[in-house]
Amino acid sequence: MPVMQGAGAINQALRRLPTWPGYLVGLVPAAYWITLAFQNRLGADPVRTLEHELGIIALQFLVAALAVTPLRELTGVSFLRFRRMFGLLAFAYAILHFTTWLVLDRQLDWPRILADLVKRPYIILGMTALLMLIPLAATSFDRAVRWLGGARWRRLHRLAYPATALAAVHFVWLVKTWPLEPLLYAAVVALLLAWRVRGAVFSRRRRIRGQRAA
């Protein structure tokens, strides 16, 4: 009971917070890393460092978006009104990550880019994740829900789950020395996806019991 009461107080405070400053705060890391890159303060390979950091932040926002529902179910604290912001920031950082690779790293050298796609399949995984995020970002406003209908909109936005899984695998595969960081991200994503599957199974069982009882 004290936990739920505390969650209620937190939720009241969260409801009073506007969402738009969160977008500005969420873009601060991008401004920071891009500034360091222009100042040549990112080490021996600034482009790769910038590309790496932007990709990690994209994955972090994807994880934050997926964690909203488990956090609410476990603690009662609801960041639901901020989930759209997390998703859009994840998409923005994914675009920055991809653009850095395409323009600064590969310098729009299309033969080299195509060769990379053949030799490095993890790039295809990352691109697939980005492609999945595009329709989610394009339908992330209230009018899109009315256009598509609630059920169809929710089905479309389930793409967030495979997109996040592919992004995590992309990160693990990219770092060939298997350090702890990408494995931790992959483990967190796996737990969040397992929680989602668990919730879907329980919901389906409740619906079946309700239909039988009726």
C-alpha positions in Angstrom: 0.0 0.0 0.0 2.7 2.6 0.8 4.4 1.8 -2.5 1.2 2.4 -4.4 0.5 5.6 -2.4 3.9 6.8 -3.3 3.3 5.9 -6.9 0.1 7.9 -6.9 2.0 11.0 -5.7 4.6 10.5 -8.4 2.0 10.1 -11.0 0.3 13.3 -10.0 3.6 15.1 -10.3 4.2 13.6 -13.7 0.8 14.6 -15.0 1.7 18.2 -14.2 4.9 18.1 -16.2 4.7 19.2 -19.9 6.2 16.9 -22.4 7.8 19.4 -24.7 10.8 20.2 -22.5 11.6 16.5 -22.5 12.3 16.7 -26.3 14.8 19.5 -25.7 16.5 17.7 -22.8 16.6 14.5 -24.9 18.5 16.2 -27.7 21.1 17.6 -25.4 23.4 14.5 -25.7 23.2 14.8 -29.5 24.3 18.5 -29.3 27.1 17.5 -26.9 28.6 14.7 -29.0 28.3 16.6 -32.2 30.0 19.6 -30.7 32.8 17.4 -29.5 33.1 15.9 -33.0 33.4 19.3 -34.6 36.0 20.2 -32.0 38.0 17.1 -32.8 37.7 15.9 -29.2 36.5 12.4 -29.8 39.8 10.6 -30.0 41.6 9.0 -32.9 38.4 8.1 -34.8 35.8 10.9 -34.1 33.3 9.7 -36.7 33.2 6.2 -35.4 32.9 7.5 -31.8 30.1 9.8 -32.8 28.3 7.1 -34.7 28.6 4.7 -31.7 27.4 7.1 -29.1 24.4 8.2 -31.2 23.4 4.6 -31.8 23.7 3.7 -28.1 21.4 6.7 -27.1 18.9 5.5 -29.7 18.9 2.1 -28.1 18.5 3.6 -24.7 15.4 5.5 -25.7 13.9 2.4 -27.3 14.5 0.5 -24.0 12.9 3.4 -22.1 9.8 3.2 -24.3 9.5 -0.6 -23.8 10.1 -0.3 -20.0 7.0 2.0 -19.5 4.5 -0.8 -19.2 6.5 -3.2 -17.0 7.4 -0.2 -14.7 3.8 0.7 -14.3 2.7 -2.9 -13.6 5.5 -3.5 -11.1 5.5 -0.1 -9.2 2.4 1.7 -10.2 4.5 4.6 -11.6 3.3 5.6 -15.1 5.4 7.3 -17.7 2.8 6.4 -20.3 2.4 10.0 -21.5 6.1 10.2 -22.1 6.3 7.0 -24.1 5.7 8.8 -27.4 8.5 11.2 -26.6 10.9 8.3 -25.9 9.9 6.7 -29.2 10.4 9.8 -31.2 13.7 10.6 -29.6 14.8 7.0 -30.3 13.9 7.5 -34.0 15.7 10.9 -34.1 18.9 9.3 -32.7 18.6 6.3 -35.0 18.4 8.7 -38.0 21.4 10.6 -36.7 23.3 7.4 -36.2 22.5 6.2 -39.7 23.3 9.5 -41.3 26.6 9.7 -39.5 27.5 6.3 -40.9 26.2 7.0 -44.4 27.6 10.6 -44.9 30.6 10.9 -42.6 31.8 7.4 -42.3 31.1 6.1 -45.8 30.9 9.5 -47.5 28.0 8.4 -49.7 30.4 5.9 -51.5 27.7 3.6 -52.8 29.9 0.8 -54.0 31.5 0.7 -50.6 28.1 0.9 -48.8 26.8 -2.1 -50.9 30.0 -4.0 -50.1 29.4 -3.3 -46.4 25.9 -4.7 -46.6 27.3 -7.9 -48.0 30.2 -8.3 -45.6 28.5 -6.9 -42.5 25.0 -8.3 -42.0 24.6 -6.4 -38.7 24.2 -3.3 -40.8 21.2 -4.8 -42.5 19.7 -5.5 -39.1 20.2 -1.9 -38.0 18.7 -0.6 -41.3 15.7 -3.0 -40.8 15.2 -1.7 -37.3 15.3 1.9 -38.6 12.8 1.1 -41.4 10.4 -0.4 -38.7 10.6 2.8 -36.7 9.6 5.0 -39.7 5.9 4.1 -39.8 5.8 4.4 -36.0 7.2 7.9 -36.1 4.9 8.9 -39.0 1.9 7.8 -37.0 2.9 9.1 -33.6 0.3 11.9 -33.4 -3.3 11.7 -32.2 -4.8 12.3 -35.6 -3.1 9.1 -36.9 -4.9 7.1 -34.2 -8.3 8.4 -35.5 -7.3 7.8 -39.1 -6.1 4.2 -38.5 -8.5 3.3 -35.7 -7.3 2.3 -32.3 -6.9 -1.5 -33.0 -5.0 -1.0 -36.2 -2.8 1.7 -34.7 -1.9 -0.6 -31.8 -1.0 -3.5 -34.2 1.2 -1.2 -36.2 3.0 0.1 -33.1 3.9 -3.5 -32.1 6.7 -3.0 -34.6 8.5 -1.3 -31.7 9.2 -4.8 -30.2 11.1 -6.4 -33.2 12.7 -3.0 -33.9 14.2 -2.9 -30.4 15.2 -6.5 -30.6 17.0 -6.0 -33.9 18.7 -2.9 -32.6 20.0 -4.8 -29.6 21.3 -7.6 -31.9 22.8 -5.0 -34.2 24.8 -3.6 -31.2 26.0 -7.0 -30.0 27.0 -8.1 -33.4 28.7 -4.8 -34.2 31.1 -5.1 -31.2 33.0 -8.2 -32.0 35.0 -8.5 -28.8 31.9 -9.3 -26.8 32.3 -6.7 -24.0 29.8 -6.5 -21.2 27.9 -3.4 -22.3 26.1 -4.7 -25.4 25.3 -8.0 -23.7 23.7 -6.1 -20.8 21.5 -4.1 -23.3 20.6 -7.3 -25.0 19.6 -9.0 -21.7 17.5 -6.0 -20.7 15.7 -6.0 -24.1 15.1 -9.8 -23.8 13.6 -9.3 -20.4 11.3 -6.5 -21.6 10.2 -8.6 -24.6 9.6 -11.6 -22.3 7.5 -9.4 -20.1 5.5 -8.3 -23.1 4.9 -11.9 -24.2 3.9 -12.9 -20.7 1.3 -10.1 -20.6 -0.1 -11.0 -24.0 -0.4 -14.7 -22.9 -2.2 -13.8 -19.7 -4.5 -11.4 -21.5 -5.4 -14.0 -24.1 -6.1 -16.6 -21.3 -8.4 -14.1 -19.5 -10.3 -13.4 -22.7 -10.8 -17.1 -23.3 -12.0 -17.7 -19.7 -14.4 -14.7 -20.1 -15.8 -16.1 -23.4 -16.3 -19.5 -21.8 -18.0 -18.0 -18.8 -20.3 -16.0 -21.0 
